[in-house]
Amino acid sequence: MTRVDEFNSFYTSTFSQAVEVTYAVCGDRQVAFEATVDAYRRAWRDWSKIRDRNPLGYVRNEAWKLTPLSRGTHPLRRRHEEDGDTELLEALAELGIDDRRLIVLMTLGNTDLEEASREVGLPAEEGIENITTALSRLEISLAQSIDVIERRMHALGSATKSLEIPPPATVRDAAKRGRQRNTVLLVAAAIAIMLGGGLVATDGDALASGSTLPRREKIGAEQADVLLDSEKIDKGNLLSAAQVSGLDPQSKWTVDGTDENVNNTTPYATCPTKRYADSDPLKVFVRTFTASGTTNERVAQAIEVSRSDAIASQAYERLVQWYSDCEHPRVQLVAAYTVQRPFGDFQILKLRSHRSPERTFTVGFSHSGTITSTLVHEADGTDGPTIQAFARTLDDSVAKVCKDSGGKCSDTIQVRRTDPPPTTDGPGFLGIVDLPPIGDIDKVWAAAPVSAKSNPASTQCDKADFSAGGADLSRARIYVLYQATKLPDQFGVAETVGRFPTAKAAKKFVKKVSRRLDSCAKDNLSAKIDQKSSVKGPQFSGKVWRVGLEINKGKRTYYRTALIRRGADVAQVTFTPAGSYDITQRAFSSLAERAATRLKYAE
């Protein structure tokens, strides 16, 4: 059986059950259908990885991540169908998401308790306790026995039987288009960096114009076709404690250990899902360091030697993607930099964990031939090392490899602030890693595409209609902290992105909608704009507002909205807070700026 036939058989034999399970979790047939189709698209994209590892569990898990999301400006509001068991769906919705999934998996999913607990991410003992409590709550809520409830659960499938299953070829083609789009965007971004001018960075910011650089070549190469001799690479090519000390000269640095075990699977940093980006490396070297100071500093350096240039290139892209797609509670991408060198550029990303204590991660990547290198610095606080110091240490790490492999290397580096690399899913939109922490909530944001026909980011003041305004194409997404049960339904972020025929048409649209917002307080006596600011960058501009609407005497509800234009592309981002679960105007302005940088990758 071919790979395509294998997936087709899996898809056609499991889709009906998967969409039933998804529908029971969310209670909205259309949302369940769209989420399930998208989950199979992702399954085909990762088929070589999941085909032997419970692919149906993968599909169900991917789908449920989207199912708490629905339409419009109220992301968690469900729409029940007339032919659905509304009473049962509402009773299920009153349960916690883990309890609901356990019940659905053990009935409609035909799984036992151990498998259901594993899929939900709970120990079996905890699963037993949760399912017992949840079933008791259902019995009380519905005033029926477990047997009757189980029959009603199985009857939920009748609401999804009328759905037409898309042909498997359509799902595969959609996955292929998404993969090709991301590849093209990565290449375009790389070309833009190679052709663009540079700035010399001082203390993390570009201040002065850079001179024209010579043609980029591979690290360690005087000629473009000379690659590193990977056989000469060993642990002696790793940094020493003295070299790492440049990141914090006030502290004493020591080497904790050096690992050469290719079978070690434990990640050495926060965002990666695996230890090595190459699934079958020829050699690996990971060295860790700690500092004696009070900021709990540590450094990890990794060198992966792949079996071919093509595999190493894929590993490098995967490494960068792990961080640009990072989905950890309260972890946010702060900035991105390019280190320009005559013999190959580096990328640096700075991320921050907003847990207590706050912690800053600075990560550098380099690649040439069959070798991929990573340098990670972690420290408590919001500062970390200067980007210039980190770039020099990153250059030192490559210089050792370069020298020992027989190449002629360069110590000349220039650092400039750049747009962050694209995310895998929805590259033209805000990524999960872009979204700010909210209050004391220690949960991960989730995103889902929705229809842009009735702009979910539109507000009462602006009434922005991208299609009527002349956009050729518009798309939308909503974002929620779906596991934060104490947040009301209206809390969330919505973003709509539209492409206009020309930059002039986009500018006209933004001007028109901005006027409506500026005059809202005059046109609507219950409205009040109490915060307003502008955002601007080399290729984008926009405005940010906070609008308050009086809902009854002396009480107002607020939302924040932003309009940003980059060329012919326009984004509207709206954040609906809930009481103290809000962000500052400065934080929302930063979010608007990040949305502008993401427009670089808009379709």
C-alpha positions as CSV (number, residue, x, y, z in Angstrom):
1,M,0.0,0.0,0.0
2,T,1.4,3.4,-1.0
3,R,1.7,6.3,1.5
4,V,-1.2,8.0,-0.2
5,D,-3.4,4.9,-0.2
6,E,-2.6,4.4,3.5
7,F,-3.7,7.9,4.4
8,N,-6.8,7.7,2.2
9,S,-7.9,4.5,3.9
10,F,-7.3,6.0,7.4
11,Y,-9.1,9.2,6.5
12,T,-12.2,7.6,5.0
13,S,-12.5,5.0,7.7
14,T,-12.1,7.3,10.7
15,F,-13.5,10.7,9.7
16,S,-17.1,10.1,10.8
17,Q,-16.1,9.0,14.3
18,A,-13.6,11.9,14.6
19,V,-16.1,14.5,13.7
20,E,-18.7,13.0,16.1
21,V,-16.2,13.2,18.9
22,T,-15.3,16.7,18.0
23,Y,-18.9,17.8,17.9
24,A,-19.7,16.3,21.3
25,V,-16.8,18.3,22.7
26,C,-17.8,21.6,21.3
27,G,-21.5,21.4,20.6
28,D,-21.3,23.2,17.2
29,R,-21.6,21.1,14.2
30,Q,-19.9,23.5,11.7
31,V,-17.0,24.3,14.0
32,A,-16.5,20.6,14.6
33,F,-16.5,19.9,10.9
34,E,-14.0,22.6,10.1
35,A,-11.7,21.7,13.0
36,T,-11.8,18.0,12.0
37,V,-11.0,18.7,8.4
38,D,-8.1,20.9,9.4
39,A,-6.9,18.2,11.8
40,Y,-6.7,15.7,9.0
41,R,-4.9,18.2,6.8
42,R,-2.3,18.5,9.6
43,A,-2.2,14.7,9.9
44,W,-1.3,14.3,6.2
45,R,1.4,17.0,6.7
46,D,2.9,14.9,9.5
47,W,1.9,11.5,8.2
48,S,5.4,10.0,8.2
49,K,5.8,10.9,11.9
50,I,2.4,9.8,13.2
51,R,1.3,6.9,10.9
52,D,2.6,4.3,13.5
53,R,1.8,6.3,16.6
54,N,-2.0,6.4,17.0
55,P,-2.9,8.7,14.1
56,L,-6.6,8.9,15.2
57,G,-5.6,10.1,18.6
58,Y,-3.4,12.8,16.9
59,V,-6.4,13.9,14.8
60,R,-8.8,14.1,17.8
61,N,-6.2,16.0,19.8
62,E,-5.5,18.5,17.0
63,A,-9.3,19.0,16.4
64,W,-10.2,19.6,20.0
65,K,-7.6,22.4,20.3
66,L,-9.8,24.4,18.0
67,T,-13.2,23.3,19.1
68,P,-13.6,25.7,22.1
69,L,-13.3,28.5,19.5
70,S,-16.4,29.7,17.6
71,R,-17.4,32.8,15.7
72,G,-17.5,36.5,16.0
73,T,-16.3,38.6,18.9
74,H,-17.4,36.1,21.5
75,P,-15.0,33.3,20.8
76,L,-16.4,30.7,23.2
77,R,-20.1,31.0,22.2
78,R,-21.4,27.8,20.8
79,R,-24.2,27.4,18.2
80,H,-26.3,24.4,18.8
81,E,-28.3,22.8,15.9
82,E,-32.0,22.2,16.0
83,D,-31.5,18.5,15.4
84,G,-28.9,18.2,18.2
85,D,-29.5,17.1,21.8
86,T,-29.2,20.6,23.2
87,E,-29.8,19.6,26.8
88,L,-27.0,17.0,26.8
89,L,-24.6,19.3,25.0
90,E,-25.2,22.1,27.5
91,A,-24.7,19.6,30.4
92,L,-21.4,18.5,28.8
93,A,-20.4,22.1,28.4
94,E,-20.7,22.7,32.1
95,L,-18.0,20.1,32.7
96,G,-14.3,21.0,32.6
97,I,-12.7,20.3,29.2
98,D,-10.6,17.3,30.5
99,D,-13.7,15.7,32.0
100,R,-15.8,16.3,28.9
101,R,-13.1,14.8,26.7
102,L,-12.8,11.7,28.9
103,I,-16.5,11.1,28.7
104,V,-16.7,11.6,24.9
105,L,-13.6,9.5,24.2
106,M,-14.9,6.6,26.3
107,T,-18.3,6.6,24.6
108,L,-18.1,8.0,21.0
109,G,-14.3,7.4,20.8
110,N,-14.5,3.8,21.8
111,T,-11.4,4.0,24.0
112,D,-10.8,2.5,27.4
113,L,-10.0,4.7,30.5
114,E,-6.3,4.2,30.2
115,E,-6.1,5.3,26.6
116,A,-8.5,8.2,27.1
117,S,-6.5,9.5,30.1
118,R,-3.3,9.3,28.1
119,E,-4.8,11.2,25.2
120,V,-6.1,13.9,27.6
121,G,-2.8,14.0,29.3
122,L,-3.8,12.7,32.7
123,P,-2.4,9.9,34.9
124,A,-4.8,6.9,34.9
125,E,-5.5,7.3,38.6
126,E,-6.5,10.9,38.1
127,G,-8.6,9.9,35.0
128,I,-10.6,7.5,37.2
129,E,-11.3,10.1,39.8
130,N,-12.2,12.7,37.1
131,I,-14.5,10.4,35.1
132,T,-16.3,9.3,38.3
133,T,-17.0,12.8,39.4
134,A,-18.0,14.0,35.9
135,L,-20.5,11.2,35.4
136,S,-22.1,11.9,38.8
137,R,-22.5,15.5,37.8
138,L,-24.1,14.5,34.5
139,E,-26.5,12.2,36.3
140,I,-27.5,15.0,38.7
141,S,-27.8,17.6,35.9
142,L,-29.8,15.5,33.5
143,A,-31.7,13.5,36.2
144,Q,-31.0,10.3,34.3
145,S,-29.1,7.1,34.8
146,I,-25.6,6.4,33.2
147,D,-27.2,3.9,30.8
148,V,-29.6,6.5,29.4
149,I,-26.9,9.1,29.2
150,E,-24.7,6.7,27.3
151,R,-27.4,6.1,24.7
152,R,-28.0,9.8,24.3
153,M,-24.2,10.3,23.8
154,H,-24.2,7.7,21.0
155,A,-27.3,9.4,19.5
156,L,-25.3,12.7,19.1
157,G,-23.7,11.2,16.0
158,S,-27.0,11.7,14.1
159,A,-26.3,15.5,14.0
160,T,-23.1,14.9,12.0
161,K,-24.3,12.2,9.6
162,S,-25.5,14.8,7.1
163,L,-22.0,16.4,6.7
164,E,-20.4,15.7,3.4
165,I,-16.9,14.3,3.8
166,P,-14.4,16.1,1.6
167,P,-12.5,13.9,-0.8
168,P,-9.1,12.8,0.7
169,A,-7.3,14.3,-2.3
170,T,-8.8,17.7,-1.3
171,V,-7.3,17.4,2.2
172,R,-3.9,16.3,0.9
173,D,-3.8,19.2,-1.6
174,A,-4.7,21.7,1.1
175,A,-1.9,20.4,3.3
176,K,0.5,20.5,0.4
177,R,-0.4,24.1,-0.5
178,G,0.2,25.1,3.1
179,R,3.6,23.5,3.1
180,Q,4.6,25.0,-0.2
181,R,3.5,28.5,0.9
182,N,5.6,28.3,4.1
183,T,8.6,27.2,2.1
184,V,8.3,30.0,-0.4
185,L,7.9,32.5,2.4
186,L,11.1,31.2,4.1
187,V,13.0,31.6,0.9
188,A,11.6,35.1,0.3
189,A,12.5,36.1,3.8
190,A,16.1,34.7,3.4
191,I,16.5,36.6,0.1
192,A,15.2,39.8,1.7
193,I,17.8,39.5,4.5
194,M,20.6,38.7,2.1
195,L,19.8,41.7,-0.1
196,G,18.9,44.2,2.6
197,G,21.2,46.7,4.1
198,G,22.4,46.3,7.7
199,L,22.8,48.3,10.8
200,V,25.5,48.0,13.5
201,A,23.7,47.3,16.8
202,T,24.8,48.8,20.0
203,D,23.1,47.4,23.2
204,G,20.5,45.6,21.1
205,D,19.4,48.3,18.7
206,A,20.6,49.3,15.3
207,L,22.1,52.8,15.3
208,A,24.3,53.4,12.3
209,S,24.2,52.6,8.6
210,G,26.3,49.5,7.6
211,S,28.5,49.2,4.6
212,T,27.9,46.8,1.8
213,L,28.9,43.3,2.7
214,P,30.7,40.9,0.4
215,R,28.8,38.0,-1.1
216,R,27.6,35.5,1.5
217,E,29.4,32.2,1.6
218,K,29.2,29.1,3.8
219,I,30.8,29.2,7.2
220,G,34.4,28.1,7.0
221,A,34.6,28.5,3.2
222,E,36.7,30.8,1.2
223,Q,34.8,29.5,-1.9
224,A,31.1,28.9,-1.9
225,D,31.5,25.2,-2.8
226,V,33.9,24.4,0.1
227,L,32.0,22.8,3.1
228,L,33.0,22.0,6.6
229,D,34.8,18.7,7.1
230,S,32.4,17.2,9.6
231,E,34.7,14.3,10.4
232,K,37.0,16.7,12.2
233,I,34.3,18.0,14.5
234,D,34.4,16.8,18.1
235,K,33.7,18.2,21.6
236,G,36.9,20.3,21.4
237,N,34.9,22.5,19.0
238,L,32.5,23.6,21.8
239,L,32.9,26.8,23.7
240,S,34.9,27.0,26.9
241,A,33.7,28.6,30.2
242,A,36.1,31.5,29.6
243,Q,34.5,32.2,26.2
244,V,31.0,32.0,27.6
245,S,31.9,34.5,30.4
246,G,31.6,37.3,27.9
247,L,27.8,37.0,28.3
248,D,28.2,38.0,32.0
249,P,31.7,39.0,32.9
250,Q,30.7,39.7,36.6
251,S,29.9,36.0,37.2
252,K,32.1,32.9,37.3
253,W,31.1,30.4,34.7
254,T,31.7,26.6,34.9
255,V,31.0,23.7,32.6
256,D,28.3,21.4,33.9
257,G,28.8,18.7,31.4
258,T,29.1,17.6,27.8
259,D,26.8,15.1,26.1
260,E,27.5,13.2,22.9
261,N,24.6,10.7,23.2
262,V,22.6,10.7,19.9
263,N,19.8,8.7,21.7
264,N,19.2,11.3,24.4
265,T,15.7,12.8,23.8
266,T,15.4,15.3,26.6
267,P,15.2,18.9,25.3
268,Y,17.9,21.2,26.6
269,A,15.9,24.4,26.2
270,T,12.3,25.6,26.8
271,C,10.6,25.8,23.3
272,P,12.0,22.7,21.4
273,T,9.8,19.6,21.5
274,K,12.8,17.4,21.0
275,R,16.5,17.5,21.9
276,Y,17.8,17.4,18.3
277,A,16.3,18.9,15.2
278,D,17.9,16.1,13.1
279,S,16.1,12.8,13.9
280,D,19.1,10.7,12.9
281,P,22.2,12.8,13.4
282,L,25.7,11.5,12.6
283,K,27.2,13.3,15.7
284,V,25.9,15.5,18.4
285,F,27.6,17.6,21.1
286,V,25.7,19.5,23.8
287,R,27.6,21.4,26.5
288,T,25.9,23.2,29.4
289,F,27.3,26.0,31.6
290,T,26.1,27.8,34.8
291,A,27.1,31.1,36.3
292,S,27.7,31.9,40.0
293,G,25.6,35.1,40.1
294,T,22.1,35.6,41.5
295,T,20.2,35.6,38.2
296,N,20.2,31.8,37.8
297,E,22.0,32.0,34.5
298,R,22.7,29.0,32.3
299,V,23.9,28.4,28.8
300,A,23.5,25.5,26.4
301,Q,25.5,25.0,23.2
302,A,24.6,22.3,20.7
303,I,26.3,21.1,17.5
304,E,24.4,18.7,15.3
305,V,26.3,16.9,12.4
306,S,23.8,15.6,9.8
307,R,24.4,13.0,7.1
308,S,23.8,15.4,4.2
309,D,23.5,19.1,3.5
310,A,19.8,18.7,2.7
311,I,19.1,17.1,6.0
312,A,21.1,19.7,7.9
313,S,19.1,22.5,6.1
314,Q,15.8,20.9,7.2
315,A,17.2,20.6,10.8
316,Y,18.1,24.3,10.8
317,E,14.6,25.3,9.6
318,R,13.1,23.1,12.2
319,L,15.2,24.6,15.0
320,V,14.1,28.1,14.1
321,Q,10.5,27.0,13.7
322,W,10.5,25.4,17.2
323,Y,11.1,28.9,18.7
324,S,8.9,30.9,16.3
325,D,6.1,28.5,17.0
326,C,6.8,28.3,20.7
327,E,3.6,27.6,22.7
328,H,4.3,27.7,26.4
329,P,2.2,29.4,29.0
330,R,3.2,33.1,29.4
331,V,6.2,32.8,26.9
332,Q,6.4,35.7,24.4
333,L,8.7,36.5,21.5
334,V,10.4,39.8,22.3
335,A,12.7,40.6,19.4
336,A,14.5,39.1,16.4
337,Y,17.9,39.9,15.0
338,T,20.2,39.0,12.1
339,V,23.9,38.8,12.5
340,Q,25.5,39.6,9.2
341,R,28.8,38.0,8.3
342,P,30.8,37.6,5.1
343,F,30.6,33.8,5.5
344,G,27.0,33.1,6.5
345,D,24.4,35.0,8.5
346,F,23.1,34.0,12.0
347,Q,19.6,34.5,13.4
348,I,19.0,35.5,17.1
349,L,15.6,35.4,18.8
350,K,14.9,36.8,22.3
351,L,11.9,35.4,24.2
352,R,10.6,36.0,27.7
353,S,8.8,33.9,30.2
354,H,6.4,36.0,32.3
355,R,6.1,33.5,35.0
356,S,7.6,34.3,38.4
357,P,10.4,34.9,38.4
358,E,10.5,36.4,34.9
359,R,13.1,34.8,32.7
360,T,14.7,35.9,29.4
361,F,15.9,33.4,26.7
362,T,18.3,34.5,24.0
363,V,18.8,31.9,21.2
364,G,21.2,32.0,18.3
365,F,21.2,29.7,15.2
366,S,23.8,29.0,12.5
367,H,24.1,26.5,9.7
368,S,26.5,25.4,7.0
369,G,27.0,22.2,5.1
370,T,26.1,19.3,7.3
371,I,26.5,21.3,10.6
372,T,23.8,23.1,12.6
373,S,24.7,25.0,15.8
374,T,22.6,26.5,18.5
375,L,23.5,28.7,21.5
376,V,20.9,29.3,24.3
377,H,21.3,31.7,27.2
378,E,18.7,31.8,30.0
379,A,18.6,34.2,33.0
380,D,16.1,35.6,35.5
381,G,14.9,39.1,34.8
382,T,14.0,41.1,31.7
383,D,17.5,41.9,30.4
384,G,19.8,39.0,29.5
385,P,23.1,39.8,27.8
386,T,23.4,42.6,25.3
387,I,22.7,41.4,21.8
388,Q,26.2,42.5,20.7
389,A,27.8,40.3,23.4
390,F,25.6,37.4,22.5
391,A,26.4,37.8,18.8
392,R,30.1,37.8,19.6
393,T,29.8,34.6,21.7
394,L,27.7,33.0,18.9
395,D,30.4,34.0,16.4
396,D,33.1,32.5,18.7
397,S,31.2,29.2,18.8
398,V,31.2,29.0,15.0
399,A,34.8,30.2,14.7
400,K,36.1,27.1,16.6
401,V,34.2,24.9,14.1
402,C,35.4,27.0,11.2
403,K,39.0,26.9,12.2
404,D,39.2,23.2,12.9
405,S,37.5,22.3,9.7
406,G,40.1,24.2,7.6
407,G,38.1,27.2,6.6
408,K,39.1,30.8,6.5
409,C,36.8,32.7,8.8
410,S,35.8,36.2,9.6
411,D,35.5,38.1,12.9
412,T,33.5,40.9,11.2
413,I,29.9,40.9,12.3
414,Q,27.0,43.4,12.1
415,V,23.8,43.0,14.0
416,R,20.5,44.5,13.0
417,R,16.9,44.2,14.3
418,T,14.7,42.3,11.9
419,D,11.2,41.0,11.6
420,P,10.7,37.6,13.3
421,P,10.6,34.5,11.2
422,P,7.2,33.3,10.0
423,T,5.1,30.9,12.1
424,T,4.0,27.6,10.5
425,D,0.3,28.2,10.9
426,G,-1.2,31.4,9.5
427,P,2.1,33.2,9.0
428,G,0.4,36.5,8.0
429,F,-1.4,36.6,11.4
430,L,-0.2,37.0,15.0
431,G,1.4,33.9,16.3
432,I,0.7,32.3,19.7
433,V,4.2,33.4,20.7
434,D,3.3,37.0,20.0
435,L,0.4,37.2,22.4
436,P,0.9,38.9,25.8
437,P,0.4,37.3,29.3
438,I,-2.9,38.1,30.9
439,G,-3.1,38.7,34.7
440,D,-2.2,35.6,36.7
441,I,-3.4,33.2,34.1
442,D,-0.9,30.4,33.4
443,K,-2.4,29.0,30.3
444,V,-1.5,28.8,26.6
445,W,-3.3,30.9,24.0
446,A,-5.0,29.1,21.1
447,A,-5.9,30.4,17.6
448,A,-8.4,29.3,15.0
449,P,-9.4,30.6,11.6
450,V,-12.9,32.0,11.3
451,S,-15.0,33.6,8.5
452,A,-14.0,37.1,7.7
453,K,-17.3,37.9,6.1
454,S,-18.6,39.5,9.2
455,N,-15.3,41.0,10.4
456,P,-14.8,39.6,14.0
457,A,-12.4,42.4,14.8
458,S,-14.9,45.1,13.9
459,T,-16.4,47.2,16.6
460,Q,-19.5,49.4,17.1
461,C,-17.4,52.5,16.4
462,D,-15.5,51.5,13.2
463,K,-17.9,49.0,11.5
464,A,-14.9,48.1,9.4
465,D,-16.0,46.0,6.4
466,F,-13.0,44.8,4.4
467,S,-14.9,43.4,1.5
468,A,-17.1,46.5,1.1
469,G,-14.0,48.6,1.5
470,G,-12.5,47.2,-1.6
471,A,-10.3,44.3,-0.3
472,D,-9.7,41.6,-2.8
473,L,-9.1,39.0,-0.1
474,S,-9.7,39.0,3.7
475,R,-9.1,36.3,6.3
476,A,-9.7,36.3,10.1
477,R,-8.6,34.5,13.3
478,I,-9.6,34.6,16.9
479,Y,-7.5,33.8,19.9
480,V,-8.6,32.7,23.4
481,L,-7.1,31.3,26.6
482,Y,-9.4,28.4,26.3
483,Q,-8.3,26.6,29.4
484,A,-8.8,29.7,31.6
485,T,-12.2,28.8,33.0
486,K,-12.6,32.0,35.0
487,L,-12.6,34.3,32.0
488,P,-16.0,35.3,30.5
489,D,-17.0,34.3,27.0
490,Q,-16.4,37.8,25.6
491,F,-12.7,37.8,26.5
492,G,-10.3,37.3,23.6
493,V,-8.4,38.7,20.6
494,A,-9.7,38.9,17.0
495,E,-7.7,39.7,13.9
496,T,-8.8,40.3,10.3
497,V,-6.2,40.7,7.5
498,G,-7.2,42.1,4.1
499,R,-5.3,42.6,0.9
500,F,-6.3,45.6,-1.3
501,P,-5.6,46.1,-5.0
502,T,-3.1,48.8,-4.3
503,A,-1.3,50.5,-1.3
504,K,-3.3,53.6,-2.1
505,A,-6.6,51.7,-1.8
506,A,-5.4,50.2,1.5
507,K,-4.4,53.7,2.8
508,K,-7.8,55.1,1.9
509,F,-9.6,52.3,3.7
510,V,-7.5,52.8,6.9
511,K,-8.1,56.6,6.8
512,K,-11.9,56.1,6.4
513,V,-12.2,53.6,9.3
514,S,-9.8,55.7,11.5
515,R,-12.1,58.7,11.0
516,R,-15.1,56.7,12.3
517,L,-13.2,55.7,15.4
518,D,-11.9,59.2,16.1
519,S,-15.4,60.6,15.8
520,C,-17.1,57.8,17.7
521,A,-17.6,59.7,20.9
522,K,-19.5,62.4,18.9
523,D,-21.7,60.0,17.1
524,N,-22.4,57.7,20.0
525,L,-23.0,59.4,23.3
526,S,-22.3,56.2,25.3
527,A,-18.8,55.9,23.7
528,K,-15.6,57.4,25.0
529,I,-12.1,57.2,23.6
530,D,-9.7,57.6,26.5
531,Q,-6.5,56.3,25.0
532,K,-5.1,56.8,21.6
533,S,-1.6,56.3,20.1
534,S,0.3,55.7,16.8
535,V,2.6,52.9,15.7
536,K,5.1,53.3,13.0
537,G,8.0,51.3,11.4
538,P,10.1,51.3,8.3
539,Q,7.4,49.7,6.2
540,F,4.2,50.1,8.2
541,S,2.0,52.6,10.1
542,G,-1.1,52.4,12.2
543,K,-3.2,53.7,15.1
544,V,-4.3,52.2,18.4
545,W,-7.4,53.1,20.4
546,R,-9.1,52.2,23.7
547,V,-12.8,52.7,23.5
548,G,-15.2,52.6,26.5
549,L,-18.9,52.0,26.0
550,E,-21.4,52.8,28.8
551,I,-23.6,49.7,29.3
552,N,-25.5,51.2,32.3
553,K,-25.3,54.2,34.6
554,G,-21.7,54.5,35.8
555,K,-20.5,51.3,34.3
556,R,-18.4,50.9,31.1
557,T,-17.1,48.0,29.1
558,Y,-13.8,48.5,27.2
559,Y,-12.0,47.1,24.2
560,R,-8.8,48.0,22.4
561,T,-8.5,48.0,18.7
562,A,-5.8,48.8,16.2
563,L,-5.6,49.4,12.4
564,I,-2.2,48.7,10.8
565,R,-1.2,49.0,7.1
566,R,1.8,47.5,5.4
567,G,1.8,48.3,1.7
568,A,-1.5,46.9,0.3
569,D,-2.2,44.8,3.3
570,V,-4.2,45.9,6.3
571,A,-4.8,44.3,9.7
572,Q,-7.3,45.1,12.3
573,V,-6.6,43.7,15.8
574,T,-9.2,43.9,18.6
575,F,-8.7,42.9,22.2
576,T,-11.7,42.5,24.5
577,P,-10.6,42.5,28.1
578,A,-12.6,41.3,31.1
579,G,-12.3,43.5,34.2
580,S,-8.8,43.3,35.6
581,Y,-7.8,40.8,32.9
582,D,-6.5,43.5,30.6
583,I,-3.2,44.8,29.2
584,T,-1.7,48.3,29.0
585,Q,-1.9,50.6,26.0
586,R,1.8,50.1,25.6
587,A,1.5,46.3,25.5
588,F,-1.3,46.5,23.0
589,S,0.7,48.9,20.8
590,S,3.5,46.4,20.8
591,L,1.0,43.7,19.8
592,A,-0.1,46.0,16.9
593,E,3.5,46.5,15.8
594,R,4.0,42.7,15.8
595,A,0.9,42.3,13.7
596,A,2.4,44.7,11.3
597,T,5.6,42.7,11.0
598,R,3.5,39.5,10.4
599,L,1.9,41.2,7.4
600,K,5.2,40.7,5.6
601,Y,4.2,37.0,5.3
602,A,0.5,37.6,4.4
603,E,-0.8,35.5,1.5
